[in-house]
Amino acid sequence: MKLSTREFGGEGFPVVILHGLFASSKNWLSAARFLSGFSRPFALDLRNHGDSPHSESHSLEDMIADLREWLQERQLNETVLLGHSMGGLVAMGFALSSPQSVRGLIVVDILPRAYRIDFSREFEALSLDLSPYESRGEIDEAMAEIVPELQVRQFLQMNVERREGGFYWKLNVPALRSAEFLRGPDFSVFQNRYEGPALLVAGGESPFARADDLPLFNRYFPNGRIEVLKDCGHWLHYICSQEFQSLVREFIEAL
């Protein structure tokens, strides 16, 4: 699958940014511009997200294969993978299956285990028919009845686009809703460990990286370093951007 890509210039190691569920490369513009000061960042739209093609299938194996195809086409070597949430699962899976292709690994607020997260509200909001609405304000008002939290609504609304005839969702909502991936990827299928440099940045207030689970990271990534930003939640690259960017820069410049 030909993934949509944003390039930001710069020099140094190529850094491939992989976003989370319901997000896109658009959510990583500020971080990518920061990275361009000391590396060569690329922000990808994973399948069924952003401007990348849609598919009925949405598995961890699918996304790893898409990333492999993308890297091979560009003939990139010494690549640093930076993945958040779903993108972090993809980055970890790729590093475990093709360790020789990864110079460094940065995982943001996710661990190599199955998750059973209830996204029913998000999917209900994303299933709204947007065609009758004439403004983004009307869309927000309708969504607020399902998702009261403004920050979550604003995040989901980054997937709203307008064309002749009205607004529409860019996400492939039916494929994501039915994805086996959301019922938990099985990391036991990976027989290798990734022995290279790795960094896990976790949010201390996030349900995705609980303290009891953190040792799982070093089971698969024995040379991994774990940093917890204690006052941050799941979107720590946005909420705690300065601390996050400082850790990422330090890690990449030490490679």
C-alpha positions, 0 to 999 in steps of 0.5 A, a space after each residue: 500500500 502506498 502510504 501518504 507522506 509528509 516530508 520536512 527536510 533536515 539532515 541526519 538520521 531519517 526519523 519515521 513518525 507513525 501516528 496513533 488510532 484516529 490520528 494522522 500525520 497532521 497531528 505531528 506537524 509541530 514535532 516533525 518541524 522540531 525534529 527537522 532541526 537535527 534529523 530528517 523526519 517523515 510523517 506517515 498516514 497509516 492505512 485507513 487514516 489521513 490521505 492514505 488508501 483505505 482497505 477492509 483489513 486493518 491488522 498489525 501485520 498489515 501496517 508492518 508490511 506497509 511500513 516495510 514497503 515504504 522503507 524499501 521504496 525509499 531505500 532508507 537505511 539507519 532509520 529511527 522509528 517513532 511511534 505513538 500508541 497504535 503507531 508505537 505498536 507498529 514500530 515495535 512490531 517492525 523492529 522485532 521482525 526486522 531489527 537490522 533495518 532499525 537504527 533506533 526505536 522511540 515508543 510513545 505511551 504504549 507497551 507490547 501487549 494486548 489492550 481492551 480499550 472501549 472506543 464505543 463513544 469514539 466510533 459512535 461520534 465518527 459514525 455521524 453522517 456529516 452531510 447535513 451540517 453546514 459548519 464545523 460548529 454544528 458538527 461539534 454541537 452534535 458530537 458533544 452529545 456523544 463525547 462531552 470532552 472538548 479535547 477529545 472532540 477536537 482530536 476526532 474533528 481533525 479527521 473532518 474534511 469539506 468537499 463539494 456537497 458537504 463535510 465527510 470523515 477521512 477515516 475508514 470508520 467501518 474498517 477500523 470498527 471491525 479491526 481484529 487489531 483493536 481486540 489486542 495484538 499478540 506480541 508473542 508471535 515475534 520470536 526476536 528481541 530488538 537489541 538496539 537503542 530504544 526509548 519508551 516515553 510514557 505518560 504517568 497519567 495515561 491508562 496505556 502505560 501503567 507502572 506494573 506493565 513497564 517491565 514488558 518493554 525491556 522483555 522485548 527491548 533489553 537495551 531500552 530506556 524508560 522515561 515517565 512524564 508523571 503529569 502527562 496523559 496519553 497525548 504527551 507529545 502535545 500536552 508535555 511537548 517540551 519535555 518530550 522533545 528534549 528526551 527525543 533530541 537527546 536520544 537521537 543525538 546519542 545514536 
